[in-house]
């Protein structure tokens, strides 16, 4: 008997098996579901900048609106030039993306394929296994060490078919940080044929002394790819701008699989302007440091365990007798507070909370205390 197939039936098995990325719940969606006032909802779920965008970035985006009928610069010359000048890198080694998420997928598309493997840590950013699976490659998840990357385990997991290793530093969602010396030793020990993606999406929140000299390492390690974003500290999550830094020959490979106009005009303009707003960046870090202290002090007072974090978020253990992180998450939702459950990261007892403004942090803490009784 002839079986009628649909295009879905004929799609590659590795594509059909993908479980899509689940973003943080939008405020408007929660308001509809729970019949709540949008203005009364606090969202601390997506590691967004509570200060909003840099004023310079906002002005640049608005000024660019007159050119909405024109295609953006597909090469992103102005932004690449600004990044090259600020970071002291070759402009040919800069790759722009529709958020750093896009750049991570460019790496997978350019370097992975069926028959290849990629390595990433347990509790690391969910996009690493997703991008690997979408390329038809095999994902190798290594055990975590104290909720962070175990570099020795990652080295031990290397196979002949390994092509990419993903490392988030600081790590999302756990906030753990690898010391620069340990990272450098890892890069030196690794075969040069394997690309290492050092994802520094939260690097701007670090103290200068804790930051790895990753840009300088590009001259030493031709297999290194550093990825960064304007979505977090620069407050441009809604415009989607990220970038990769690599040797020009590696950047050229990524650009071959990049969509021609993957970053829109207002985003290019806003990002270039945001780079110059050092006062805004300093205020962002100040607010984040104060908010982190506000939350962690309260967790300690409440007898809750949390993971010390180097990002703009913190994971707190909230399980109580018979109630796990999902249960607490849902109870918070009903009261108009959105945080992030991390059961999909193998941490069902925990919630990840983004750092907000003082009043937002206080609202979350009061509501959490109410939920936990």
SEZAMI-914318 format. One record per residue (C-alpha): x, y, z; chain. Coordinates in nm, 3 decimals. Layout:
% SEZAMI-914318
+---------+---------+---------+---+
|       X |       Y |       Z | c |
+---------+---------+---------+---+
|       X |       Y |       Z | A |
...
+---------+---------+---------+---+
***
This chain:
% SEZAMI-914318
+---------+---------+---------+---+
|       X |       Y |       Z | c |
+---------+---------+---------+---+
|   0.000 |   0.000 |   0.000 | A |
|   0.136 |   0.338 |  -0.101 | A |
|   0.195 |   0.572 |   0.194 | A |
|   0.127 |   0.939 |   0.128 | A |
|   0.409 |   1.151 |   0.269 | A |
|   0.421 |   1.522 |   0.346 | A |
|   0.729 |   1.745 |   0.317 | A |
|   0.753 |   1.716 |   0.696 | A |
|   0.799 |   1.339 |   0.669 | A |
|   1.088 |   1.389 |   0.427 | A |
|   1.272 |   1.651 |   0.635 | A |
|   1.602 |   1.531 |   0.784 | A |
|   1.555 |   1.340 |   1.109 | A |
|   1.791 |   1.571 |   1.297 | A |
|   1.571 |   1.870 |   1.205 | A |
|   1.246 |   1.696 |   1.303 | A |
|   1.401 |   1.607 |   1.639 | A |
|   1.480 |   1.967 |   1.737 | A |
|   1.297 |   2.107 |   2.040 | A |
|   1.280 |   2.483 |   1.966 | A |
|   1.442 |   2.739 |   2.195 | A |
|   1.200 |   2.872 |   2.455 | A |
|   1.242 |   3.247 |   2.514 | A |
|   1.136 |   3.431 |   2.828 | A |
|   0.763 |   3.496 |   2.852 | A |
|   0.670 |   3.841 |   2.713 | A |
|   0.486 |   4.085 |   2.937 | A |
|   0.193 |   4.117 |   2.693 | A |
|   0.147 |   3.739 |   2.680 | A |
|   0.131 |   3.708 |   3.058 | A |
|  -0.113 |   4.000 |   3.079 | A |
|  -0.346 |   3.821 |   2.834 | A |
|  -0.315 |   3.482 |   3.002 | A |
|  -0.365 |   3.600 |   3.361 | A |
|  -0.582 |   3.906 |   3.293 | A |
|  -0.321 |   4.130 |   3.453 | A |
|  -0.233 |   4.496 |   3.399 | A |
|   0.080 |   4.512 |   3.181 | A |
|   0.207 |   4.813 |   3.376 | A |
|   0.201 |   4.609 |   3.698 | A |
|   0.406 |   4.319 |   3.561 | A |
|   0.776 |   4.290 |   3.640 | A |
|   0.987 |   4.094 |   3.392 | A |
|   1.323 |   3.967 |   3.517 | A |
|   1.350 |   3.673 |   3.279 | A |
|   1.562 |   3.758 |   2.977 | A |
|   1.876 |   3.933 |   3.108 | A |
|   1.772 |   4.261 |   2.947 | A |
|   1.917 |   4.596 |   3.053 | A |
|   1.667 |   4.755 |   3.295 | A |
|   1.796 |   5.102 |   3.198 | A |
|   1.681 |   5.052 |   2.840 | A |
|   1.905 |   5.152 |   2.549 | A |
|   2.183 |   5.408 |   2.552 | A |
|   2.045 |   5.756 |   2.470 | A |
|   2.307 |   5.786 |   2.196 | A |
|   2.192 |   5.456 |   2.045 | A |
|   1.827 |   5.560 |   2.059 | A |
|   1.902 |   5.888 |   1.882 | A |
|   2.105 |   5.712 |   1.612 | A |
|   1.829 |   5.457 |   1.550 | A |
|   1.569 |   5.733 |   1.517 | A |
|   1.791 |   5.930 |   1.279 | A |
|   1.823 |   5.621 |   1.059 | A |
|   1.446 |   5.584 |   1.008 | A |
|   1.445 |   5.808 |   0.702 | A |
|   1.636 |   5.531 |   0.524 | A |
|   1.395 |   5.247 |   0.602 | A |
|   1.313 |   5.208 |   0.232 | A |
|   1.678 |   5.132 |   0.158 | A |
|   1.860 |   4.807 |   0.217 | A |
|   2.113 |   4.831 |   0.501 | A |
|   2.484 |   4.811 |   0.432 | A |
|   2.528 |   4.438 |   0.387 | A |
|   2.891 |   4.463 |   0.495 | A |
|   2.818 |   4.680 |   0.799 | A |
|   3.117 |   4.901 |   0.721 | A |
|   3.050 |   5.173 |   0.981 | A |
|   2.992 |   4.931 |   1.268 | A |
|   3.282 |   4.705 |   1.170 | A |
|   3.509 |   5.011 |   1.149 | A |
|   3.398 |   5.126 |   1.493 | A |
|   3.456 |   4.781 |   1.643 | A |
|   3.794 |   4.744 |   1.474 | A |
|   3.907 |   5.083 |   1.605 | A |
|   3.776 |   5.023 |   1.958 | A |
|   3.918 |   4.671 |   1.990 | A |
|   4.233 |   4.705 |   1.784 | A |
|   4.147 |   4.425 |   1.542 | A |
|   4.154 |   4.378 |   1.166 | A |
|   3.819 |   4.482 |   1.019 | A |
|   3.835 |   4.170 |   0.799 | A |
|   3.813 |   3.963 |   1.117 | A |
|   3.476 |   4.106 |   1.230 | A |
|   3.153 |   3.919 |   1.149 | A |
|   2.819 |   4.083 |   1.227 | A |
|   2.509 |   3.890 |   1.327 | A |
|   2.142 |   3.931 |   1.402 | A |
|   2.232 |   3.901 |   1.769 | A |
|   2.519 |   3.682 |   1.882 | A |
|   2.275 |   3.392 |   1.849 | A |
|   2.299 |   3.437 |   1.473 | A |
|   2.679 |   3.431 |   1.488 | A |
|   2.676 |   3.104 |   1.687 | A |
|   2.459 |   2.949 |   1.418 | A |
|   2.694 |   3.079 |   1.147 | A |
|   2.976 |   2.889 |   1.319 | A |
|   2.769 |   2.570 |   1.319 | A |
|   2.668 |   2.610 |   0.954 | A |
|   3.022 |   2.685 |   0.841 | A |
|   3.214 |   2.427 |   1.046 | A |
|   2.975 |   2.145 |   1.138 | A |
|   2.803 |   1.877 |   0.932 | A |
|   2.680 |   1.519 |   0.967 | A |
|   2.975 |   1.310 |   1.080 | A |
|   3.128 |   1.594 |   1.285 | A |
|   3.089 |   1.665 |   1.656 | A |
|   3.077 |   1.969 |   1.883 | A |
|   3.148 |   1.987 |   2.255 | A |
|   2.965 |   2.199 |   2.512 | A |
|   2.915 |   2.183 |   2.887 | A |
|   2.613 |   2.076 |   3.087 | A |
|   2.422 |   2.383 |   3.210 | A |
|   2.562 |   2.595 |   2.922 | A |
|   2.364 |   2.811 |   2.677 | A |
|   2.085 |   2.614 |   2.508 | A |
|   2.172 |   2.744 |   2.161 | A |
|   2.494 |   2.538 |   2.146 | A |
|   2.317 |   2.199 |   2.123 | A |
|   2.042 |   2.349 |   1.905 | A |
|   2.288 |   2.489 |   1.650 | A |
|   2.485 |   2.163 |   1.654 | A |
|   2.174 |   1.954 |   1.596 | A |
|   2.049 |   2.182 |   1.318 | A |
|   2.378 |   2.122 |   1.134 | A |
|   2.329 |   1.745 |   1.161 | A |
|   2.638 |   1.711 |   1.381 | A |
|   2.671 |   1.514 |   1.704 | A |
|   2.659 |   1.708 |   2.029 | A |
|   2.885 |   1.599 |   2.316 | A |
|   2.773 |   1.736 |   2.654 | A |
|   3.046 |   1.722 |   2.918 | A |
|   2.973 |   1.709 |   3.293 | A |
|   2.970 |   2.041 |   3.475 | A |
|   3.198 |   2.122 |   3.765 | A |
|   3.028 |   2.331 |   4.034 | A |
|   2.768 |   2.431 |   3.774 | A |
|   3.042 |   2.563 |   3.544 | A |
|   3.270 |   2.437 |   3.268 | A |
|   3.509 |   2.152 |   3.347 | A |
|   3.783 |   2.227 |   3.095 | A |
|   3.966 |   1.901 |   3.166 | A |
|   3.648 |   1.705 |   3.092 | A |
|   3.604 |   1.901 |   2.769 | A |
|   3.960 |   1.820 |   2.663 | A |
|   3.903 |   1.453 |   2.744 | A |
|   3.586 |   1.451 |   2.530 | A |
|   3.767 |   1.555 |   2.211 | A |
|   3.729 |   1.302 |   1.929 | A |
|   3.879 |   1.278 |   1.583 | A |
|   3.555 |   1.418 |   1.440 | A |
|   3.535 |   1.715 |   1.684 | A |
|   3.527 |   2.044 |   1.497 | A |
|   3.390 |   2.301 |   1.746 | A |
|   3.395 |   2.361 |   2.122 | A |
|   3.152 |   2.615 |   2.271 | A |
|   3.249 |   2.793 |   2.595 | A |
|   3.036 |   3.064 |   2.758 | A |
|   3.233 |   3.294 |   2.989 | A |
|   3.055 |   3.415 |   3.199 | A |
|   2.820 |   3.120 |   3.157 | A |
|   2.447 |   3.152 |   3.104 | A |
|   2.239 |   3.049 |   3.300 | A |
|   2.468 |   2.974 |   3.596 | A |
|   2.687 |   3.287 |   3.595 | A |
|   3.009 |   3.092 |   3.652 | A |
|   3.341 |   3.232 |   3.533 | A |
|   3.659 |   3.064 |   3.409 | A |
|   3.984 |   3.235 |   3.509 | A |
|   4.189 |   3.373 |   3.217 | A |
|   4.488 |   3.152 |   3.295 | A |
|   4.281 |   2.833 |   3.284 | A |
|   4.127 |   2.937 |   2.953 | A |
|   4.467 |   3.011 |   2.803 | A |
|   4.602 |   2.674 |   2.913 | A |
|   4.299 |   2.506 |   2.758 | A |
|   4.351 |   2.678 |   2.424 | A |
|   4.716 |   2.580 |   2.422 | A |
|   4.633 |   2.215 |   2.494 | A |
|   4.372 |   2.186 |   2.221 | A |
|   4.443 |   2.066 |   1.865 | A |
|   4.456 |   2.369 |   1.633 | A |
|   4.206 |   2.204 |   1.395 | A |
|   3.925 |   2.254 |   1.646 | A |
|   3.750 |   2.592 |   1.654 | A |
|   3.686 |   2.730 |   2.002 | A |
|   3.391 |   2.965 |   2.036 | A |
|   3.442 |   3.187 |   2.340 | A |
|   3.100 |   3.338 |   2.403 | A |
|   3.145 |   3.664 |   2.597 | A |
|   2.787 |   3.792 |   2.587 | A |
|   2.813 |   3.910 |   2.949 | A |
|   3.175 |   4.027 |   2.946 | A |
|   3.092 |   4.393 |   3.005 | A |
|   2.963 |   4.308 |   3.355 | A |
|   3.304 |   4.181 |   3.467 | A |
|   3.559 |   4.375 |   3.664 | A |
|   3.847 |   4.463 |   3.429 | A |
|   4.085 |   4.240 |   3.628 | A |
|   3.860 |   3.937 |   3.569 | A |
|   3.838 |   3.976 |   3.191 | A |
|   4.036 |   3.741 |   2.972 | A |
|   4.254 |   3.914 |   2.707 | A |
|   4.060 |   3.720 |   2.446 | A |
|   4.105 |   3.975 |   2.166 | A |
|   4.482 |   3.961 |   2.208 | A |
|   4.463 |   3.581 |   2.199 | A |
|   4.335 |   3.597 |   1.839 | A |
|   4.692 |   3.653 |   1.722 | A |
|   4.810 |   3.345 |   1.914 | A |
|   4.527 |   3.105 |   1.834 | A |
|   4.404 |   3.092 |   1.472 | A |
|   4.123 |   2.858 |   1.582 | A |
|   3.968 |   3.106 |   1.831 | A |
|   3.634 |   3.278 |   1.767 | A |
|   3.517 |   3.538 |   2.022 | A |
|   3.146 |   3.625 |   2.017 | A |
|   2.986 |   3.927 |   2.182 | A |
|   2.654 |   4.110 |   2.178 | A |
|   2.485 |   4.449 |   2.207 | A |
|   2.175 |   4.287 |   2.361 | A |
|   2.285 |   4.286 |   2.724 | A |
|   2.494 |   4.569 |   2.868 | A |
|   2.431 |   4.797 |   2.569 | A |
|   2.053 |   4.755 |   2.601 | A |
|   1.978 |   4.675 |   2.235 | A |
|   1.813 |   4.332 |   2.268 | A |
|   1.517 |   4.442 |   2.055 | A |
|   1.740 |   4.540 |   1.763 | A |
|   1.944 |   4.216 |   1.755 | A |
|   2.311 |   4.296 |   1.698 | A |
|   2.600 |   4.066 |   1.780 | A |
|   2.943 |   4.005 |   1.638 | A |
|   3.229 |   3.759 |   1.616 | A |
|   3.601 |   3.830 |   1.617 | A |
|   3.832 |   3.583 |   1.446 | A |
|   4.127 |   3.553 |   1.212 | A |
|   4.026 |   3.695 |   0.868 | A |
|   4.034 |   3.352 |   0.702 | A |
|   3.793 |   3.211 |   0.962 | A |
|   3.573 |   3.521 |   0.949 | A |
|   3.558 |   3.480 |   0.570 | A |
|   3.415 |   3.129 |   0.612 | A |
|   3.143 |   3.258 |   0.849 | A |
|   3.055 |   3.537 |   0.607 | A |
|   3.003 |   3.284 |   0.328 | A |
|   2.701 |   3.139 |   0.509 | A |
|   2.575 |   3.472 |   0.645 | A |
|   2.255 |   3.621 |   0.502 | A |
|   2.338 |   3.929 |   0.287 | A |
|   2.144 |   4.180 |   0.503 | A |
|   2.132 |   4.002 |   0.839 | A |
|   2.159 |   4.321 |   1.049 | A |
|   1.905 |   4.596 |   0.982 | A |
|   1.981 |   4.966 |   0.932 | A |
|   1.859 |   5.107 |   1.264 | A |
|   2.042 |   4.828 |   1.447 | A |
|   2.371 |   4.905 |   1.270 | A |
|   2.336 |   5.275 |   1.350 | A |
|   2.236 |   5.219 |   1.713 | A |
|   2.517 |   4.973 |   1.781 | A |
|   2.785 |   5.202 |   1.639 | A |
|   2.657 |   5.487 |   1.857 | A |
|   2.627 |   5.265 |   2.165 | A |
|   2.996 |   5.180 |   2.142 | A |
|   3.077 |   5.545 |   2.215 | A |
|   2.849 |   5.579 |   2.519 | A |
|   3.096 |   5.483 |   2.790 | A |
|   2.898 |   5.672 |   3.057 | A |
|   2.594 |   5.455 |   2.988 | A |
|   2.803 |   5.139 |   3.007 | A |
|   2.949 |   5.250 |   3.342 | A |
|   2.600 |   5.325 |   3.480 | A |
|   2.478 |   4.986 |   3.356 | A |
|   2.751 |   4.811 |   3.553 | A |
|   2.687 |   5.023 |   3.863 | A |
|   2.314 |   4.941 |   3.860 | A |
|   2.390 |   4.574 |   3.802 | A |
|   2.642 |   4.553 |   4.087 | A |
|   2.399 |   4.720 |   4.325 | A |
|   2.110 |   4.499 |   4.214 | A |
|   2.318 |   4.185 |   4.248 | A |
|   2.405 |   4.282 |   4.605 | A |
|   2.038 |   4.358 |   4.677 | A |
|   1.923 |   4.015 |   4.559 | A |
|   2.201 |   3.805 |   4.708 | A |
|   2.175 |   3.972 |   5.049 | A |
|   1.805 |   3.894 |   5.050 | A |
|   1.863 |   3.533 |   4.944 | A |
|   2.105 |   3.490 |   5.232 | A |
|   1.854 |   3.644 |   5.475 | A |
|   1.586 |   3.407 |   5.340 | A |
|   1.813 |   3.105 |   5.381 | A |
|   1.821 |   3.039 |   5.006 | A |
|   2.119 |   2.899 |   4.818 | A |
|   2.234 |   3.094 |   4.512 | A |
|   2.518 |   3.063 |   4.262 | A |
|   2.763 |   3.356 |   4.271 | A |
|   2.726 |   3.514 |   3.927 | A |
|   2.951 |   3.719 |   3.702 | A |
|   2.662 |   3.821 |   3.474 | A |
|   2.348 |   4.034 |   3.503 | A |
|   2.143 |   3.750 |   3.650 | A |
|   2.161 |   3.504 |   3.936 | A |
|   2.037 |   3.148 |   3.990 | A |
|   1.861 |   3.080 |   4.319 | A |
|   1.746 |   2.744 |   4.456 | A |
|   1.378 |   2.766 |   4.546 | A |
|   1.250 |   2.409 |   4.586 | A |
|   1.049 |   2.339 |   4.895 | A |
|   0.871 |   2.021 |   5.008 | A |
|   0.684 |   1.900 |   4.701 | A |
|   0.741 |   2.221 |   4.503 | A |
|   1.014 |   2.259 |   4.242 | A |
|   1.138 |   2.559 |   4.045 | A |
|   0.857 |   2.530 |   3.789 | A |
|   0.596 |   2.544 |   4.065 | A |
|   0.751 |   2.857 |   4.215 | A |
|   0.789 |   3.009 |   3.868 | A |
|   0.418 |   2.958 |   3.798 | A |
|   0.319 |   3.100 |   4.136 | A |
|   0.527 |   3.409 |   4.063 | A |
|   0.361 |   3.442 |   3.720 | A |
|   0.017 |   3.447 |   3.879 | A |
|   0.135 |   3.743 |   4.086 | A |
|   0.273 |   3.931 |   3.784 | A |
|   0.645 |   3.853 |   3.823 | A |
|   0.828 |   3.684 |   3.534 | A |
|   1.157 |   3.505 |   3.599 | A |
|   1.318 |   3.212 |   3.416 | A |
|   1.283 |   2.844 |   3.506 | A |
|   1.595 |   2.645 |   3.417 | A |
|   1.468 |   2.287 |   3.429 | A |
|   1.562 |   2.259 |   3.061 | A |
|   1.923 |   2.315 |   3.172 | A |
|   1.905 |   2.022 |   3.413 | A |
|   1.833 |   2.249 |   3.711 | A |
|   1.467 |   2.190 |   3.804 | A |
|   1.516 |   2.318 |   4.161 | A |
|   1.643 |   2.659 |   4.049 | A |
|   1.521 |   2.985 |   3.896 | A |
|   1.731 |   3.237 |   3.705 | A |
|   1.652 |   3.599 |   3.789 | A |
|   1.773 |   3.895 |   3.585 | A |
|   1.896 |   4.200 |   3.774 | A |
|   1.646 |   4.483 |   3.748 | A |
|   1.607 |   4.831 |   3.891 | A |
|   1.586 |   4.854 |   4.272 | A |
|   1.205 |   4.865 |   4.279 | A |
|   1.178 |   4.569 |   4.040 | A |
|   1.420 |   4.365 |   4.248 | A |
|   1.226 |   4.452 |   4.563 | A |
|   0.894 |   4.349 |   4.403 | A |
|   1.043 |   4.013 |   4.304 | A |
|   1.187 |   3.953 |   4.652 | A |
|   0.861 |   4.041 |   4.826 | A |
|   0.664 |   3.814 |   4.592 | A |
|   0.913 |   3.530 |   4.627 | A |
|   0.890 |   3.550 |   5.007 | A |
|   0.511 |   3.538 |   4.978 | A |
|   0.523 |   3.235 |   4.747 | A |
|   0.770 |   3.046 |   4.966 | A |
|   0.569 |   3.124 |   5.277 | A |
+---------+---------+---------+---+
***
